[in-house]
Amino acid sequence: MINSLTNKDFIPFEDFDLKWRFTEEQHHLLPKEELFLIRPLSRAKATHFNKYSRKYLGNASLSKSEFSKIDALQIVDDHEVARARLRAKQIDPETKVFVSWDSSSCVITTWMIFCKYWDDFCYPSSDDILVWSDTADWFLYYCHHEIFEFGTKRT
């Protein structure tokens, strides 16, 4: 998936609809060297990957038929607990991951960046996002009700 992408599949960060989450002080101003690791996809590619990922969703949760195991985590006020639980997954921090909000917004970043700034990627009461690696052997779903589901795909 990622290896098939070319430079024309990405857009400048300035053109990304959700850039404000990462570039404005009232939200979160990320350091430039970390912002550089979040690469927005073109609308066409965002639509493609959103359509691909949605087949792994059921009714507001991961599709139980697609996964051998699904772990859920209810987010509480302490976001560091969620951050620690995400980091505890046996995923290489440098793994490239897709983060898909909808058919027009999708980025590629690293697992480390997603974990570090998950609460900038995931807004309660508004976002339902899917995160997965190039191998697509696991999916992470964030529901706007502040629940993470981590699904290990069936083999």
C-alpha positions as CSV (number, residue, x, y, z in Angstrom):
1,M,0.0,0.0,0.0
2,I,2.5,2.7,1.1
3,N,5.2,1.5,-1.3
4,S,2.8,2.1,-4.2
5,L,2.3,5.8,-3.3
6,T,4.2,8.4,-5.3
7,N,4.8,12.1,-4.5
8,K,1.7,13.1,-6.5
9,D,-0.4,11.1,-4.0
10,F,0.4,13.6,-1.2
11,I,-0.6,17.2,-0.7
12,P,1.3,20.0,1.0
13,F,0.5,20.2,4.7
14,E,-0.7,23.8,4.2
15,D,-3.6,22.3,2.0
16,F,-4.6,19.7,4.6
17,D,-8.1,20.4,5.9
18,L,-7.2,19.3,9.5
19,K,-3.8,21.1,9.7
20,W,-5.2,23.4,12.4
21,R,-5.0,20.5,14.9
22,F,-1.3,20.4,14.6
23,T,-0.3,24.0,13.6
24,E,-2.3,26.3,15.8
25,E,-1.4,27.3,19.4
26,Q,-5.0,27.1,20.6
27,H,-5.0,23.4,19.6
28,H,-1.5,22.0,19.6
29,L,1.5,23.4,17.9
30,L,3.7,20.5,17.0
31,P,7.5,20.9,16.5
32,K,8.4,21.2,12.8
33,E,10.5,18.0,12.9
34,E,7.5,16.0,14.1
35,L,5.0,17.8,11.9
36,F,7.2,16.8,8.9
37,L,6.4,13.1,9.8
38,I,2.6,13.6,9.2
39,R,2.0,13.4,5.4
40,P,-1.5,14.2,4.1
41,L,-2.8,12.3,1.2
42,S,-4.6,13.7,-1.8
43,R,-8.4,13.7,-1.7
44,A,-8.5,10.8,-4.2
45,K,-6.1,8.7,-2.1
46,A,-8.0,9.6,1.1
47,T,-11.2,8.4,-0.5
48,H,-9.5,5.2,-1.7
49,F,-8.1,4.3,1.7
50,N,-11.2,5.4,3.6
51,K,-13.3,3.0,1.5
52,Y,-10.7,0.2,2.0
53,S,-10.6,0.7,5.8
54,R,-14.4,1.0,6.3
55,K,-14.9,-2.7,5.4
56,Y,-13.3,-3.5,8.8
57,L,-16.0,-1.6,10.7
58,G,-19.3,-2.9,11.9
59,N,-21.9,-0.8,13.7
60,A,-19.8,1.9,15.5
61,S,-17.1,-0.7,16.3
62,L,-14.6,-3.0,14.6
63,S,-16.3,-5.8,12.7
64,K,-16.0,-8.9,14.9
65,S,-16.0,-11.2,11.8
66,E,-12.7,-9.6,10.6
67,F,-10.7,-9.9,13.8
68,S,-9.5,-12.8,16.0
69,K,-9.2,-10.5,19.0
70,I,-10.5,-7.0,19.8
71,D,-9.3,-5.1,22.9
72,A,-11.2,-2.1,24.0
73,L,-10.1,0.9,26.1
74,Q,-12.5,3.5,27.4
75,I,-10.7,6.8,27.5
76,V,-10.8,8.6,30.9
77,D,-9.6,12.1,31.8
78,D,-6.0,11.0,32.1
79,H,-4.9,10.8,28.4
80,E,-1.5,9.5,29.5
81,V,-3.1,6.2,30.4
82,A,-4.4,5.8,26.9
83,R,-1.0,6.9,25.5
84,A,0.8,4.3,27.6
85,R,-1.6,1.6,26.5
86,L,-1.0,2.5,22.8
87,R,2.7,2.4,23.3
88,A,2.5,-0.9,25.0
89,K,1.2,-2.6,21.8
90,Q,4.0,-4.6,20.2
91,I,4.3,-2.2,17.3
92,D,7.7,-0.8,16.1
93,P,7.5,3.0,16.8
94,E,8.8,3.7,13.3
95,T,6.0,1.7,11.6
96,K,4.3,3.8,9.0
97,V,0.5,4.0,9.7
98,F,-2.5,5.3,7.9
99,V,-4.9,7.6,9.9
100,S,-8.2,8.0,8.1
101,W,-10.9,10.3,9.4
102,D,-13.2,10.3,6.4
103,S,-13.2,10.2,2.6
104,S,-11.3,13.5,2.3
105,S,-8.8,13.4,5.2
106,C,-6.1,10.7,5.5
107,V,-2.5,11.0,6.5
108,I,0.5,8.7,6.8
109,T,2.6,9.1,9.9
110,T,4.6,6.8,12.3
111,W,3.1,4.8,15.1
112,M,5.3,6.8,17.5
113,I,3.9,10.1,16.3
114,F,0.3,8.8,16.5
115,C,0.8,7.5,20.0
116,K,2.5,10.7,21.2
117,Y,-0.2,13.0,19.8
118,W,-3.2,10.6,19.7
119,D,-5.4,13.2,21.4
120,D,-4.7,15.7,18.6
121,F,-5.7,13.1,16.0
122,C,-8.7,11.9,17.9
123,Y,-11.3,14.5,19.1
124,P,-14.1,13.3,21.4
125,S,-17.7,13.9,20.2
126,S,-16.6,14.4,16.6
127,D,-14.0,11.9,15.3
128,D,-14.4,8.3,14.3
129,I,-11.0,7.3,12.8
130,L,-9.2,4.1,11.7
131,V,-5.5,3.6,12.0
132,W,-3.6,0.6,10.5
133,S,-0.2,-0.3,9.2
134,D,0.8,-1.2,5.7
135,T,0.6,-4.9,6.5
136,A,-3.0,-4.4,7.7
137,D,-2.7,-7.2,10.2
138,W,-4.2,-4.9,12.9
139,F,-6.6,-2.0,13.0
140,L,-7.2,0.7,15.7
141,Y,-10.6,2.3,15.8
142,Y,-11.2,5.5,17.8
143,C,-14.9,6.1,18.4
144,H,-16.1,9.6,19.2
145,H,-17.5,8.2,22.4
146,E,-13.9,8.0,23.5
147,I,-13.3,4.4,23.1
148,F,-10.3,2.7,21.4
149,E,-10.6,-0.7,19.9
150,F,-7.5,-2.6,18.8
151,G,-8.3,-5.5,16.5
152,T,-5.9,-8.3,15.4
153,K,-6.9,-9.6,12.0
154,R,-7.8,-13.2,11.5
155,T,-5.1,-15.2,9.8
